[in-house]
Amino acid sequence: MSRWLKVGPDNYVLTTQGSLLNTGLVVGSERAMVIDTGGGPRQGREILAAVREKTQLPLVVVNTHAHYDHFFGNAVFADDGVTEFWAHANCAAGIEENGDRQRRAVAGDEPEMAAGEGPEAELVVPNAIVKDQPVLVDLGGQRVTLFYLGHGHTDGDLLVGSATTLFAGDLVEQGAHPSFEDSYPEDWADALRHLSALRHRYEFLIPGHGEPVGDKFVRTMADTMGTAVRQATQSIRDTPGDATKAIPILPYGPEQSRWFIKRLQDTRPHH
């Protein structure tokens, strides 16, 4: 069973089973904010029930990016009366364009979501949009900043900062290799360095999956990725016909390394 971890006054994180998704909760005096809603109505209902143990306030939702495990629970929250769903513009566009295509990823855990059956299996596309300028959301006595550091894990990763806590979504992942399928590896390394520069502002840093981390973890993740970019770039230069030669030297698993190389090639400006 999942349980809340307190990360600063009125800030909490809930880790649900399965993908060990971290859902954030920031409670103000008038409203509370839920960060990421899970991979379908079953997980969404579990998250909502846990939220309701903490607060009965009206809720607003943030989706940190357009991967199914972070927004497939939105309809459960819409049923609970949520009308304000925040996301970066690219994330909202991604959900609209690719949301349905991601359904098959949850066939095992969320059969209703996979089949699109029932009202809570609808896709709810975020309607409160953040672009390049930070947005302040006032929850009453707690102000939360939603901001964007550019391309990284996806093209629409939103960061959520309260007075004490930074909810980093999958820009930071603990306990598993990063996922590169929709990533921009060079930009991601930059975003992590940028994140590290904010370290004095937040007491807690919550990754999208895994345990809370410190700045050392973020810096290491940035350095590792920067090194991987250099290694793969060199390898692509040496053997342009066969970029897979770089796989064994990269600091990630073979599957992640394959995606890393593919995305590095796809997202590079061609010289």
C-alpha positions as CSV (number, residue, x, y, z in Angstrom):
1,M,0.0,0.0,0.0
2,S,1.2,3.5,-0.8
3,R,1.8,6.0,1.9
4,W,2.6,9.7,2.1
5,L,6.0,11.1,2.8
6,K,6.2,14.6,4.2
7,V,8.6,16.9,2.3
8,G,8.2,20.3,4.0
9,P,5.2,21.9,5.6
10,D,2.0,20.9,3.7
11,N,4.1,19.2,1.0
12,Y,3.8,15.5,0.5
13,V,4.8,12.8,-2.0
14,L,3.0,9.5,-2.6
15,T,4.6,6.6,-4.3
16,T,2.2,4.1,-5.8
17,Q,3.1,0.5,-6.7
18,G,3.9,-0.6,-10.2
19,S,6.1,2.0,-11.8
20,L,6.8,3.6,-8.4
21,L,5.4,6.9,-9.7
22,N,5.8,9.8,-7.3
23,T,2.6,12.0,-7.0
24,G,3.1,15.3,-5.3
25,L,0.6,17.1,-3.1
26,V,0.9,20.8,-2.0
27,V,-1.9,21.9,0.3
28,G,-2.8,25.6,0.6
29,S,-5.6,27.2,2.7
30,E,-8.0,27.4,-0.3
31,R,-6.9,24.7,-2.7
32,A,-4.5,21.8,-3.1
33,M,-2.3,20.9,-6.0
34,V,-1.9,17.3,-7.2
35,I,1.2,16.6,-9.4
36,D,0.8,13.6,-11.8
37,T,-2.3,11.4,-11.7
38,G,-1.1,7.9,-12.6
39,G,-1.5,5.4,-15.4
40,G,-5.2,5.0,-15.5
41,P,-8.4,5.0,-13.5
42,R,-7.4,2.3,-11.1
43,Q,-4.2,4.1,-10.0
44,G,-5.9,7.4,-10.3
45,R,-8.6,6.4,-7.8
46,E,-5.9,5.1,-5.4
47,I,-4.1,8.4,-5.7
48,L,-7.4,10.4,-5.2
49,A,-8.4,8.4,-2.2
50,A,-5.0,9.0,-0.6
51,V,-5.3,12.8,-1.4
52,R,-8.7,12.9,0.2
53,E,-7.3,11.4,3.4
54,K,-5.0,14.5,3.6
55,T,-7.4,17.2,2.4
56,Q,-11.0,17.9,1.4
57,L,-10.1,21.1,-0.4
58,P,-10.8,21.7,-4.1
59,L,-7.9,20.4,-6.3
60,V,-5.9,21.6,-9.2
61,V,-3.8,19.1,-11.2
62,V,-0.4,19.4,-12.8
63,N,0.9,16.9,-15.4
64,T,4.7,17.1,-15.6
65,H,4.9,15.6,-19.1
66,A,3.0,13.7,-21.7
67,H,3.9,10.1,-20.7
68,Y,0.9,7.9,-19.8
69,D,1.9,7.1,-16.2
70,H,1.7,10.9,-15.4
71,F,-1.7,11.8,-17.0
72,F,-3.9,8.7,-17.6
73,G,-5.5,9.3,-14.2
74,N,-6.8,12.8,-15.1
75,A,-10.4,11.7,-15.8
76,V,-10.7,10.5,-12.2
77,F,-9.8,13.9,-11.0
78,A,-12.1,15.6,-13.5
79,D,-14.9,13.4,-12.0
80,D,-14.0,14.8,-8.6
81,G,-14.6,18.3,-9.8
82,V,-11.1,19.4,-11.0
83,T,-11.4,21.9,-13.9
84,E,-7.8,23.2,-13.9
85,F,-5.2,20.9,-15.4
86,W,-1.8,22.5,-15.8
87,A,0.9,21.5,-18.2
88,H,3.5,22.9,-20.6
89,A,2.1,23.7,-24.0
90,N,4.2,20.9,-25.6
91,C,2.9,18.4,-23.1
92,A,-0.8,19.4,-23.7
93,A,-0.2,19.1,-27.5
94,G,1.6,15.7,-27.0
95,I,-1.3,14.3,-24.9
96,E,-3.8,15.5,-27.6
97,E,-1.7,14.0,-30.4
98,N,-0.3,10.8,-28.9
99,G,-2.4,10.1,-25.8
100,D,-4.5,7.4,-27.5
101,R,-1.4,5.7,-28.9
102,Q,0.0,5.2,-25.4
103,R,-3.1,3.2,-24.2
104,R,-1.6,-0.2,-25.1
105,A,1.3,0.5,-22.6
106,V,-1.1,-0.1,-19.7
107,A,-2.9,-3.2,-20.9
108,G,-1.6,-5.3,-18.0
109,D,-2.4,-2.9,-15.1
110,E,-5.3,-0.8,-16.5
111,P,-7.4,-2.9,-18.9
112,E,-10.2,-0.3,-19.0
113,M,-7.8,2.5,-19.9
114,A,-6.1,0.4,-22.5
115,A,-9.5,-0.4,-24.1
116,G,-10.8,3.1,-23.6
117,E,-13.8,1.7,-21.8
118,G,-15.8,3.7,-19.3
119,P,-16.0,7.4,-18.4
120,E,-12.8,7.5,-16.3
121,A,-10.8,6.1,-19.3
122,E,-11.2,9.3,-21.2
123,L,-8.2,11.4,-22.0
124,V,-8.3,14.7,-20.3
125,V,-6.1,17.2,-22.1
126,P,-4.6,19.9,-19.8
127,N,-6.3,23.3,-20.3
128,A,-4.1,25.6,-18.2
129,I,-1.0,26.2,-20.2
130,V,2.5,27.2,-19.3
131,K,4.9,28.4,-22.0
132,D,8.4,29.7,-21.5
133,Q,7.5,32.1,-18.7
134,P,7.1,30.8,-15.2
135,V,3.5,30.8,-13.8
136,L,2.6,31.3,-10.1
137,V,-0.3,29.4,-8.8
138,D,-1.7,30.6,-5.5
139,L,-3.3,27.9,-3.4
140,G,-3.9,30.3,-0.5
141,G,-0.9,30.8,1.8
142,Q,1.2,28.6,-0.5
143,R,2.4,29.8,-3.9
144,V,3.7,27.2,-6.4
145,T,5.8,28.1,-9.4
146,L,5.4,26.1,-12.6
147,F,8.4,26.5,-14.8
148,Y,10.1,25.1,-17.9
149,L,13.9,24.6,-18.5
150,G,13.6,23.6,-22.2
151,H,13.8,20.2,-23.9
152,G,14.9,17.3,-21.8
153,H,13.3,14.0,-21.0
154,T,10.6,15.2,-23.4
155,D,9.9,18.5,-25.2
156,G,7.4,19.5,-22.4
157,D,8.8,18.8,-19.0
158,L,7.2,21.1,-16.3
159,L,8.9,21.6,-13.0
160,V,6.8,22.4,-9.9
161,G,8.5,24.4,-7.1
162,S,6.9,25.2,-3.7
163,A,8.5,27.0,-0.8
164,T,10.5,23.9,0.2
165,T,10.2,21.3,-2.5
166,L,11.0,20.8,-6.2
167,F,8.9,18.2,-8.0
168,A,11.1,17.4,-11.0
169,G,9.0,14.9,-13.0
170,D,11.1,12.5,-15.1
171,L,13.8,15.1,-15.7
172,V,15.2,13.3,-12.7
173,E,14.7,9.6,-12.1
174,Q,16.1,7.6,-9.2
175,G,16.6,3.8,-9.1
176,A,16.5,3.1,-12.8
177,H,18.2,4.3,-16.0
178,P,16.7,7.4,-17.6
179,S,14.2,6.8,-20.4
180,F,15.4,8.4,-23.7
181,E,12.6,7.5,-26.1
182,D,11.3,11.1,-26.5
183,S,14.3,12.8,-25.1
184,Y,16.8,15.5,-26.3
185,P,20.0,14.2,-24.7
186,E,22.2,17.3,-25.1
187,D,19.5,19.6,-23.9
188,W,18.6,17.2,-21.0
189,A,22.2,17.4,-19.7
190,D,21.9,21.2,-19.8
191,A,18.5,21.2,-18.0
192,L,20.0,19.0,-15.3
193,R,22.9,21.5,-14.8
194,H,20.3,24.3,-14.7
195,L,18.4,22.3,-12.1
196,S,21.6,21.9,-10.0
197,A,22.1,25.7,-10.0
198,L,18.7,26.0,-8.2
199,R,19.8,23.7,-5.4
200,H,19.8,26.4,-2.6
201,R,16.2,27.3,-3.3
202,Y,14.7,23.9,-2.4
203,E,15.2,21.7,0.6
204,F,13.7,18.6,-1.1
205,L,14.0,17.3,-4.7
206,I,11.4,14.7,-5.8
207,P,12.1,12.7,-8.9
208,G,9.3,11.3,-11.1
209,H,10.1,7.8,-9.9
210,G,12.2,6.6,-6.9
211,E,13.4,8.1,-3.7
212,P,13.9,11.9,-3.0
213,V,17.4,12.9,-4.1
214,G,20.0,15.6,-3.3
215,D,22.0,17.9,-5.5
216,K,24.9,15.5,-5.8
217,F,22.5,13.0,-7.5
218,V,21.4,15.6,-10.0
219,R,25.0,16.7,-10.7
220,T,26.1,13.1,-11.2
221,M,23.2,12.5,-13.6
222,A,24.1,15.7,-15.6
223,D,27.8,14.7,-15.7
224,T,27.0,11.1,-16.8
225,M,24.7,12.4,-19.5
226,G,27.2,15.0,-20.7
227,T,29.9,12.3,-20.9
228,A,27.5,10.0,-22.8
229,V,26.8,12.7,-25.3
230,R,30.5,13.2,-25.9
231,Q,31.2,9.4,-26.2
232,A,28.3,8.7,-28.5
233,T,29.1,11.8,-30.7
234,Q,32.7,10.6,-31.1
235,S,31.6,7.1,-31.9
236,I,29.1,8.4,-34.5
237,R,31.9,10.4,-36.0
238,D,34.3,7.4,-36.1
239,T,31.7,4.9,-37.5
240,P,29.0,6.9,-39.1
241,G,27.5,3.8,-40.7
242,D,27.1,2.0,-37.5
243,A,26.2,4.1,-34.5
244,T,25.4,1.0,-32.4
245,K,29.1,0.5,-31.9
246,A,28.7,3.1,-29.1
247,I,26.3,1.0,-27.1
248,P,28.9,-0.9,-25.0
249,I,30.7,2.2,-23.9
250,L,27.7,4.2,-22.8
251,P,26.8,4.4,-19.1
252,Y,23.3,3.1,-19.6
253,G,21.7,-0.3,-20.2
254,P,21.7,-1.6,-23.9
255,E,18.1,-0.6,-24.5
256,Q,18.5,2.9,-23.1
257,S,21.8,3.3,-24.9
258,R,20.1,2.4,-28.2
259,W,17.4,5.0,-27.7
260,F,20.1,7.5,-26.5
261,I,22.0,7.2,-29.8
262,K,18.9,7.3,-31.9
263,R,17.6,10.4,-30.1
264,L,21.0,12.1,-30.2
265,Q,21.0,11.6,-34.0
266,D,17.4,12.6,-34.4
267,T,17.6,15.8,-32.3
268,R,20.9,17.1,-33.6
269,P,20.9,20.1,-36.0
270,H,22.5,18.6,-39.1
271,H,25.7,20.3,-39.9
